[in-house]
Amino acid sequence: MGWPVRHSLSPVIHGHWIRRHGLDAAYVPLPVAPGNLAAALEALPVLGFSGCNLTVPHKIEAMALLDRVSATARAIGAVNTLFVREGRLEGDNTDAAGFAAGLAEQAPGWAAGEGPFVVLGAGGAARAVAAALRGESSAEIVVVNRTRRRADELAARFPPSRAAAWDDLPELLAQAALLVNATTLGMEGEPPLDVDLAPLPDRAAVADIVYAPLETGILRAARARGLAAVDGLSMLLHQAVPGFDGWFGVRPEVDRELREAVLEAISAR
Ligand code: NAP
């Protein structure tokens, strides 16, 4: 459910897995206008749905409309995956698990315990990244965001964390175990992300949650420096796993065929 929802890649991901597992099932985009969310959610069990995903602008409003909201979704402040269980609506947020799984897949052995972690951005996606990092380690998270107030708010949610200024990045990166771009910078149609990776230690990893383009400027720069680089597609694909598992009772694989199917859909947009 989203508004608009046509751009969503989730039907490609779940459609791929439904075919792979030969399920008699369908995953369909549901355009739900703002203001119609409560009625649409109420209809889900009546219509026989196993659940749904929620995207913009419904992720936050849905929190107040569900019978149960997971601790992770409450920490992030948004629901992206919903399960119908015995007629009741249960909400979760799988973006944090998706980010953590992407790190494990593309930067195995990254120095999780060593911190600090530098997160650029303080929007919804940055909250999911911070929740994932807090789940991995108790090391400090340093939030750097254009609007300082939002960085302060995010840091307060996931202690031990603090906000810092863009100008401090060279010093911050010199100590960092991980740099994550969770802003829209570097996305197609947005300004580039201009950060010099030179100060990062050799063991640091770099993750970008932007997935269009797949190979963003900082990922290219990270690979050129020999650092582990984690792309945004890994988070997008892995965040879909718990939903599919909960709806259909099959834990699906994030493999090369799925990546290729989604990349093809992105390039066809
Ligand atoms: P959001 O809530 O709108 O937050 C946008 C963030 O980008 C804010 O921190 C904002 O800073 C910053 N920003 C925007 N324009 C900027 C600029 N010109 N200079 C500096 N900072 C700027 O968006 P979101 O939902 O967190 O999404 C952020 C990105 O993550 C998007 O590219 C989205 O596609 C991607 N994403 C990827 C996945 C995945 O699975 N890979 C999942 C979710 C989101 P201010 O606070 O100062 O406005």
Residues whose N, C-alpha, C, O or C-beta is under 5 A from the ligand:
A	BS01	NAP	G121 A122 G123 G124 A125 A126 N145 R146 T147 R150 A182 T183 T184 M187 I209 V210 Y211 G232 L233 M235 L236
